[in-house]
C-alpha cells in the first residue's frame, strides 16, 4: 500500500483510460512539504472539504496533484473568476444534428466518478454564486436544476478542495464569508525556509546547477524581504513577487543556456535579467544591485560596471534584421529594440510566459510582431478590454447561419481556443484592462499545468494543452496611480517580465531618423544627411522636453508629449511631397501639422515654429534637396524594378482592347444652381457669408465678440470664457509646486511605519466591488442553452441571448 508522509494511502480502483487522466506531479519531499501534506491528508481522507490558503507559488495545486498521483486518481481543476456561473460547474445542453445532448460540467463529472475537484482561486467568485453549491458542501449532493431537477449524490471517493491566495497583496481577492468557510477545513500552508527551497531546486535540476540554485534562493529571499519592508519598489504602484516559480524560471534559463559557473559573466547577466531589469524605476534597480552585491558577496562598484556593460552589449546580428510589421507605421529597429528582441527570444526559447510592460507610447505590439516575423511564427493577437466575457475569447454557442434551419446554433471557438489548437504565439493585448474576472480564468493555462478547460457545451476536446511551439505573450501599460487597473502579484508571478522603454534620447531618435530616411531616400552616409538627422533629433527632443516641463500646453490635465510617431510622419510627409515646394517650406509645413497642430494656443504654436527656425537656420537647403532627390529617385527605381508589370497569363490584346474615352462629358444633373446664404455678423468666426442652415452661430458667441458661452446649437469658445479660464489657471498654478517645508525622506522617517500599517489595513478598501448584471435579450452573440430550449419548444420568448455585463 503506498504511503505519503508516513500515512497509508489506498490506491483508487479505476480503469486504464481514467489512469491516463492522472496528472504526473513530482515533489521534493522536504520537512515543510511533508508537514503540509500531513495537514492536507488527514481531513482529505476523512472526507472533509478543504480550503487551502497560501501565497503564490507555495504549491497549493501541486500538493493535491501529488497526492492524487500516488493514489492514481484524476484531478479536475476549475479556475474561478468573477463571471463564473452555476452552469459552468454543473453542465449544459449541447445541440447536435440528432438533438440535444447534456454535457456534465466539471463539478458534476468529479462527483459522479469520485475524482478530486479543485476550485482554484475560489474567493474570486461571487459569494452569491458559491451559495448555489451549499448542498455540495453540506450534504455531498447537488440538484441538477440546469438539467432535469434530479438529485446527484457524490461518489464516496469525491473530494472538494478550494484554493486561494490571501486577500492582502492580490488584486480582486476578498475573504470568503463565514457562511461558506464554516463548511471547510481551512489550512494555511507553511512557507518554505531558504534551506528547503535550495533543497527543492537541487532535487528538480541536475547536480551541476546546485550552486546556481543556492545563490538564486538567497538573492530572492533578500529581495522579497526588502519588498515587504517597503524598502524596494516603494514608489512603484506595481506588485513584485519572488518565489519558487521565479526561481524555477531562472533555473530553466540556466539549463537552456548551460549556465553552471556562478562566477561567470553569463550568470551575472542571468541575475541582471531576472532580479534587476524586472524593476521599472532606476532607483529600484540601483537598490537591487546593492542587494545583489551584499548577498552574493560581489564588489558593488565592479557589479555596477558589469551591469553597465550588460546594458551596452551589442545584440546578435540576426536581431537587427527583424522586419517592420506590415500594415503599421514604420517600426525602426534601434539598438535598444534589438536588445529587447534578443531578451524576448531568450525568454520564449526557455518556454516562459512573457509579460511586456511599458508606457502608453511604448510600441509593444510592433515589437512582438517583429519577433514573430523574424522567427516565422504565426501570431494570434487578442485585444482585451473591460467588460469582455470569457466566452468572447474562449468560445460559446452562437447562431449557425450555414444550416437551412433558421434557429440552429453550434459551438464556435474563440480566438484563444483556436490559437491553442494551432499552437500559435498568442498575444494578450492590454491584459491589465481586462479585469480579474477574465484573466484569472487563464490561471491554469499559465502555470505548470498548461491547460485550458472549456465549458461543457464545447465540441470535441474539453481540455486543451499549451504544447509544442505555443507561447503566450501578455502586454500591459505601466500603472500610474492606485485607482488604475492592474494585475495581481499571483498573475504577474506567472510571467517573465520585460519593461519596454519609450525612445526619448537624442541618440535613439537619431537612430530612428536614420532608418526612416534610409527607407524613404535610400542609404546614404553623407555629411548633409547626417546634419539633417542631428537637427531633426535635436528639434524633436527640445519640443518634447518643453512639453514635459509644461512650457507647452500647461493647461492640459495630462502632460502632452511628442513621440517617435510625430517625427516619422514628418519624414514621410517630406518624402511624399519632395520637390513640390522649397525643402525649408516643406519641412516647416510638416512641423506645423504634426507638432504645432497638437497645440490649441497660438503662442505655443509660435514657440514650436520659432524652435524649428532657430535649429534649422543655417542648413544648406539647396544642397540637401539635391541629395534627397537623388536618393528618392534611386529608391523609386528600385521599387519599380521589384514590381512585375501587369501582364496576366490570359491577357488578350484584341479581346481587351477599348476605345479611349475622349471629349467633354455631358451634364446629366438638373436643378437650380446653388445660391449663397444670408449676410450675418460673424467676422470673428471666419467670414460674413452664411454657408448653410447649420452654420448659424447664435447671438452670444464669437460672432458677437464672445460675451458668453456657446448656446442654442453651435458656436465657439468665447473671449470672456477664455479670459476667465486663464485667470483660473494663474490662481491655482502655485499649488502645483506646493512644498511642505521638509523633505519627503524626513516625512517617511517620521510617518513611514504608520503608513505601512495603514496600507496593511486599507490595501483592498478602494478596490471596486464588481456588479454583475445578468440580462437576456433578443439579440447578441452568446446563446443561453436553457432559454434556447424553451424557445424551440415554443414555451418561451425570443430573449435567448445572454447579455450579462460586469461593471
N, C-alpha and C positions, 0 to 999 in steps of 0.2 A: 504494500500500500504506500503511495507516495506521501511525502510529508513536506510541510513548509514551516520554517522557523520552529521545528520541534512539534508541530501539530499535524496529526494524521489527517490526510485528505482523501475522500472517496472519489475515485475516478468515475466520470459520468459514462453511462451506457448509451452511446449514440451511434448513429450509422456512419460508415466511412465518408459519405457525402457531407455530413454535418461536421465531421472532424476536419474536413478541408477548410471549413469556415473559421477555425480557431486561429486567432491572431498570434503569431510567433513573437513572443516578447521575452528577452533575456534581461536579467538584473544581476548586478554585482551585489552580493548579499553582505553588506556591511552591518555593523551593530545597529545603526539607526534604521536601516532598511528592514531588518528582522523585527525591530521593535514596532515599526509602522505596520508590518504585515500581521503581527500578532494582534495589534489594536483592531485591524480590519477583520481578521479571520473569525474570531470568536462570535461577534454579532452576526457576521455573514452566514456562518454555518448554523446559527440559531434561527435564521430566517428573518432577522430584523432589517428594516430599511436603513440605509446608511447615508449620511451626509458628510462627505469628505471636504474639509476646508484646508486650503494651503496656498502658499504663494505660487506664482507662475514658475513652472519648471521643477517643482518639488517631486513630481512623479505620481500625481493622483490617478491618472488613467493607466499609467504604466504598471502600477501595483495591481490593479484589477485585471489587466491583460495577463500579467504574470501568473496570478492565482488561477485564472481560467485556463491558461496553457497547461499548468500542472495537472488540473483535473479534467482536461480535454473537453472544455465547454465553450461554445461560441459566446462572444460578447457583442451585443447590439448597442451601439453608441449613437446618441442623437444630440446634436448641438442646439441648445435652446437660444432663442433671441426674443426680442420684444414683439415680433409679429407672429410668434408660434400660435397656432390654432389647435383646438382639440382634435380635429380630423387629421392633422399632421401626425399624431401619435396613434390614433385608433384605426384610421384607414379611410378609404373612399371607393366609390364605384369608378370603373373604367369602361369606356364604350368600345365594344368590338363589333365586327360585322354580324356576329351571331347574337348579339345582345349585350346586356350589361353584366359585368363581372366585378365582384367585390374583391378588393386587394387589401390585405391586412396591413395596418401601419406597424411601425417598429415596436411599439409597446405591446400591441396585441400579439405580434409574432413571438416576442420574448415570453409572454405569459402562456401562450399555447404550448410552446416547445420546451419551456423550462430553462431558457437562457438567462444570462445576466443583462439587465437593461441599465445602461449608464446614461443618466440625464446630465449631459455636460453643460456647465455654467447655468444651472437651473435658476439661479437668482436673477438672471436676465429676463426671464419670462414674467409676464404679469401675474401677480398672486391670484387674481380673479380667474385666470385661465387654469392655473395649477389646481384650484379647488374643484375643478371638474373631475379630477382623479383622486379625490379624497377616499373613495371606496377602495381604490388600489392600495393606498397607504394603510387604511384601517382594516379592511376585510379581505384583501387579496382577491378582489373581484371587480369586474367592470361591466356596466350596462352599455351595450353597443347601440346607443341612440342613433348614431350615424348610419347604421345598417338596418337592423330589424327590431331593436329593442331587447334582444336576448341578453342573458347574463352570462358572462365569461368568468369562470373560476380559474385562478392561476395554477400552473403546474407546481407540485411540491418543491421542485428544484429552483423555481423562479426567484430572482433577487432584484430589488430596485436599489440602485446606487446613484446618488446625486453628488455632483462635484461643483465647487465654486471657489472663486478667488475671494479674499477678504474685501470688504467694502472700501477700505482705505486704499487709495492709490490706484484704483482701477475704474476707468470711466464707465458710467452706466450701471455699476453694481450697487445693489441695495441689499440690506439684510432681509431675509425671509421673515414673514410674520410668524408669531408663535403658533397660530392655528395650523400651520404646515409643519414647522420644525418639531412640534411635540410628537409627531408620528415617526421621527427619525432618531437614530443614534448618531449624534454629531461627534465627529472625530477630527481634531486638529492635528495634522501631520507634522512631525518634528522636522526641523531643518537639519541638513547635514553639516557637521563641523568640517572645517577645511581639510583635516586629515582624511576624512572619509570621502570627500569629493575627489581628492587626489587618488584614493584607492579605487573609486568608481571609474575614473578616466583611465587609470593604469589597467583596469580589467577589461575595458572596452577597446583599447588600442594596443598595437604591438609594443613590445618592451622598449624598442629604441626611441619611442616618443614619451617615455616616462618623465624625463627632465622637462620637456615642454609642458606636459600636463601639470607638473608641480608648480611651475612658475606662473602658468595661466591662472590656476586656482588662487595662489597667494595674491596676485595682482587684482583679480576680480573682487576678492574679499575687501581689499583696501579701498577700491573704488566704490563698492556698494556701501561701505561704512561711511564714506565721505558724502555720498548722496543722501543717506538717511539723516546725517547730521546737518544737512543743508549747507555744507561747505562747497559742494560741487554742483554745478548747474542751478544755483540758487536764483539766477536772473533769467533762466530759461523756463518757458511755460510747458515744455515737453517733459514727459516722464521717461527716465532712462533706467534700465534694469540689467544687471549682470548675474546670471545664474548658470546652472548646469547646461541649459540649452545653448547659451552663448559659448561656454567652454567647449562643448561638443562641436559647434561650428568652427571654432578656431582650430581644434584638433583635426577636423575633417580637411580644412585647408592645408594644414601642415602635412597631412598624409598625401593629399593630391600633389603637392609640390615638393614632397620629400624633405621637409624641414625638420632636422633632428638636432642640430647643433645650436644650443641656446646662446652661444657667443657669436653666432654668425650674423651678417647683415640681413639675410633673409628672415631670420627670426625677429630681429628688431623691426623690420618692415611689417611683419605679421602683427606685432604688438601695436605698431602705429595705426594700422588699418582698422583693428578691432577696438582699441581702447583709447585712441586719441582722436582719430578722424570721426568717430561716432558722435562726438560733441560738436555742436554748431558754433558756439561762441569762442572767440580766440582766448579769452581769459580762462575758460574751462579746459581748453586744450593745453594751455600752459600749466594749469594745476594738475592735469592728468599726467603730463610729462614729469613734473616734480614727484608725483606719487610713484610713477614707474621707477624713477631714479632711486627713491628711498627703499622701495620694496625689493627691487631686483638688484640693488647694490651697484648701480651704474653711476659714473661721474655725471653730474647734472649738466655741466657745460658741454661735455662731449655728446651727451644724449640730445641736447638741443641742436648741436651741429649735425648729428646724424638725421634728425627729423627734418632740418632744412634741406639736406641732401636728398632725402626721401621725397620731399615736395618738388624738388627741382629736377629729379631724374627724368630723362627723356623716355617717352613711351616707345614700345616696339614699332618698327616701321609700318607694320600692317594696319595699325590703328590710325595712321594718318590717311589711309586710303578709303576709309568708310565714306560711302556716297551720301549726298544730301537727300533726305526723304522726298519722294515725288509728291506733287500736289500741295506743297507747303512753301512758305517763304524760304529763300536760300538759307542753308544752315552751315556756316563756315566752321571748319574744324580747327580750333586753336589748340595750343599745346595743352592747356588745362582740360579741354574736352577730350583730347586724345588720351590723356591720363585717366579721365573718368571712364572712357570706353574700355581701357585696359582693366580697371578695377571691376567694372561690370562683368567683363568676360571672365575674370578670375573667380568672382563670386558664383556665377552661373555654372562655370565648369565644375565647381565643388558641390553643386546641387543645392545651393542656398536659395531660399526665397529672398527677394531683393526689394528693399524699400528705398526709393529715391525721393529725397525731400529737398525743397527749395522755396524761395520766394515766388510771388505770383509771376514775376518776369522771367524766372528760370525756364529755359526751353527743354523741359524734361522729356516730353513726348518725342520730340525730334531726336533726342539723344538715344532713346530706346529704339526708334525705327532705324537710326543709322547703324546701331549694333546689329539689329536683325538683318539688315541688307548686307552688312559685311559678312555675316555668318550664313547667309542664305536661308534664314529661318522664317517660317510663316507666322505672322502675328495676328492675334485677335485682341483688339482694343475695346475695352468695356468702360463706358463713361458712367460713373456712379453719381448719384445726386440724392439729396434728402427727399424722403417721401417715396422712394422706389420700394417696390415689394420684392421679396426674394424670388418670387416666380418670374419677375422680369428678367433675371439673369440665369435662373436655373431651368425654367420652363413651366408650362401649365397647359391645361386643357383649353383649346381655342377652336373657334368655328372652322370647319373644313369645307372650303369652297370648291374643292376638287370633286366632291361627290355630288350625285344628282339630287340626293335628298337635301332639302334646304336647311334642315335642322341638325345635320351631322356635326360632331365635334371629334377632335383627336388630340393626342399629346404632341406638343411642339417643343423641341429642345430650345432652351435659352442659349445665349452666346457662350456662357461659361461651360455648360454641359457639352455643347457641340465642340468647343475648343479642346476639352479634355479627351473627347473621343478621337480627335485628330492629332493629339499630342503637340498642340501649338504652343508658342510662347504667349502667355496671357498677361496683358497689361490692364491692371485695375486702376483706372484714372481717378484721381481725387478720392482716395479711399477714406479720407477724413470727412468728406462732405456727406457720405452715405449714411452715417449714423450707425450705432452699435447694433440696432435691430437687423441690419443687413450683413455687415462684415463679420459679426460674431458667428453667423451661420457657417462661415468658412473655417472655423477653428480646426476641425478635424482634417480638412484638406491641407492646412498649412503646417500641421505638426508631423511627427514621425509616422503617423498612420497614413497620411496622404490620401484620404478618401473623401468622397462627397456622396452623401446619402440623398437619393432622390425621393420625392413624395410617392405614396402608394399608387397614384393614378398614372405614373410614368410607365412607358412601354419599354420592354427589354430589360437591361440590367438596372437594378435598383441601387447598386453601389458602384461608383466609378472611381478608378485609381488614378492618381497622378504618377504616371510612369513614363519610361522612355526618355525622350528629349523635352518633355513638357516642363516648362519653368513658369514661375509666377513672379511678375514684377508689379509692385504697387507704387503709386505716386501720391504724394500729399504736399500741401502747402504749409510753410512754417507757421506755427501758432504764434500769434502776436498779443493775445490777451486771454484772460481767464474765461471769458464768455464765448470764446471761439471754439467751435467743434474740433475735437482731435481724436486720436486713437488711444486705447488703454495701454498700460505697460505690458499687459499679457499679450496683446496683439502685436505690439512693437517687438516684443521679445521673440516672435516667430520669424523675424526678418533679419537679414544683414543690412545695416543702414549706411547709405551714402548720401552726403549733402552735396547738392548741385548749386554752385555759386552763380551769380549773375555777373557777366563781364562788365567791369566798371573802370579798370585802369586804362591809361592811355596806351600801354604796351599791348593789352589784349584787344582793345578797339582797333589799334593799328593792324594787328593780325587779321581781324575780321575784314577790315577795309582792303588789305592786300588781296585777299581771296575774292572779295566781291568785285574788285577792279579786274582781277585776272579773268573772272567769269565773263564780265561784260566787255573788256577791252583787250583780252589776251595777256599772256605772261610778258612782263617787261620789268626789268630792274633798273631802269634809267633814273637819274637823279631827280628829274622833274616829277616822275610818277611818285617817287618816294617823298618828295616835298609836299605833294598834294595829300598823300596819306597822312603825313605828320600834321599838317594843318587841319585836315578834317577831324583827326582824332583829338587834337587839342581843342578845336571848336566844340565838338560833341561833349567832351568831358567837362569843359568850362560851363557849358549850358546846363549839364546835369548837376554839377556842383552848386550852381546858382539856384536851381530848383530845389535841391536837397536842403540848402541853407535857408529856404523860404525867401530868397531875394525875388523869386518869381512866384506868382500865384499864391501869395501869402494868405489870402482869404479862403483858400480851399481847405476843407476839413481834413483831407488826406494830402500828404505831400506828393506833388507832381514830380515825375521822374522821366528823363529821356533815356530810352533803352536802345539796344542794337537794332531793333526793327526800324527806328527812325532813320538811322544812318544808312541802312540797307535800302530803304525806299528812296532815300535821296540819291544814292548811286544809281539805282535802277531808273529813276526819273531822268537823270542826266544822260544816261546811255540811250534811252529811248528817243529823246529829243535833241541829241547831239547834232550840231550844225544848223538847227532851225533858228538859233539866236546866239548872240555872243556868249561864250562859255561863262563869263562872270555873271551875266544876267540870268543864265540858265540855272547856275548853282544857287544864286540868290533867290530865284523863284522857288526852287525846291526847298530852301530853308524857310521861306515864308509859308509854304504849305505844310511841311512835315514837322517843323519846330514852332514857328510863331503861330501857326494855325491852331495849336492847342491852347493858346492863351486868350483870355477874354478881354483883358485890358490893353489899351493901345500902348501905354508906356512899357509894359512887359514885352510886347512885340517889338517895340523900338529897341529895347535892350538887346534882344536876340540879334536883330539886324545890325546894330552897332558892333556887337561882338564879332559877327561874321565879317563886316567891313574891316575891322581892325586886324583880325588874324590873317585875312587874305589880301591885305593891301598891296603887298609887294610881289605878288605872284605873276610871272610872265605868262599871261593868258594865251597869247597867240601861239607861242611855242608849245605850251601844254595842250592846246586844242589840236595842233598838228600831230602830236604824239598819240593822243586819244583816238583821233580819227583813223590814223594808220592801224592802230591796234584793233579798232572796231571793224574796219574793213577786212582785216585778216580773220577775225572771229566769224564774221558773216560768210566769208568764202569757205571756211572750214565747215560751218554748219550746212551750207548748200551742198558741199561735196558729200556730206554724210547722209543726205536725204536722196532717195531714189525719185526719179521723175515719174509723173503719173503715167503709167503705161500698163494697165491691167491686161492679163493674158487674152481676154476675149474682146479687146478693142478692135473695132472695125471702122476705119476712117470713113467709108462711104455710108455705112449704116448710121453712124453717129453724127454725120455732118448736119449742121444747122446754119441757116442764113443769119447773118449778123442783124441785130435789131438797131436800125438807124432811123433818123427822122425825129420829129417832135411828137411827144406823146399827146394824145387827145385828152382834153379836160372832161372827166366823167362826172365830177361833182357839180351840184347845182345848189342854189340858195343865196340868200343875201350876203353881202360882204360883211366881215367883222367890223364893228364900229368901236371907236374909243369911248371910254366911260366919262363920267362926270368930273368936273374940276372940284377938288376939295383941298382944304388947307392942311397938307401933310408934308411941308418942306423938310422936317426932321427925319422922316421915315423913307426918304429916297425919291421924292418927286411930287408933282402936283396933279397927276392924272390917275383917276381911279381905274384899275385894270379889270375889275370884275365884281360880282356881288359879294365875294368873300374877302375883299380887300379893304373893307371899311374898318377904320382904326378907332372909332369911338371918340367921344368928346373929352376924355380925361386921360389921354396917353401922350406920347411924344408929339403927336400931331398938334396938340395944344400946349407944347412946352412942358409936358410931363409933370403936371401938378397933381399927381395921384397915381394909384395903382391901375393897371390894365383892367378893363371891366367890360362886360356885355359882349364878349365874342371877339377875341383878338387883341392886338396891342403890343406894347413893348415895355421894357423896364424904364420907368420914368426918371427924370433928372432928380426929382426930390427924393425918391426912394434910394437911388444910388448914393446920394449925399448922406442920408441917414445911415445907410449900411456902412459906409466908410467911417463915419463918426463912431459907430458901434465898435468897429474893429480897433480903432485907435484907443478907445476906452478900455478894452479888455486885453489888448496885446501885452501890457506889462505883467499880467497874471500868467502868461505863458512862461515867463522866466522867473517865476516866484522862487525864492530861496528861504529855507527855514532858519538859516543863521548858523547851522553847524553841518558837518559833512554827513554823508549817507553812512559812512563807516561808523561814526560815533552813534548814529541812530540805531544801527544794527547791534552794536555792542551793548547799548542800554536796553533795547526792547527786543533783541533777537530771540531770546528764549521764550518770551511772552508770545511773540508772533508765531513761533514754531508750534506752541501748544494750541494757539487759536486755529492754525491751519489744520492741526490734527482733528479738532472738533468740527470744523466747518468745511472740510475738504469737499464734501458732496452736497453741501447745503444749497449751492446755486445751480446744481445740475437740474435741467428741466425734466419734469416727470412726463413721459410720453403719453399722449392722449390718443387712444386707438378708437377710431370712429368706423364702425362696421356698417356698410351700406350695400344695398343691391340696386342695380339699375337695369334699364332696358338696352343699354349699350355699354361697351367696354371691351377688354381683351382677356380677362380672366373669367373662366366659367365655373360657377359653383355647381358641383356634380349633383347634389341633392335637389337644388332648385331646378336644375335641368331635367331631372327625372320627373318631378311633379308637373313640369311644363309639358313634357311629352305625353304624360298621362292625362293631359287636359284638366289637371286638378289645381293648377296654379297660374300665376300671371307670367308675363314675359320678362320679369325682372330676374334674370338668371345670371347676370354678370356681377362678379364680386368687385365692389368699388371701395374696399377698405382703404383707409388713409391713416397714416401715423403722423401726428403733429409733434 
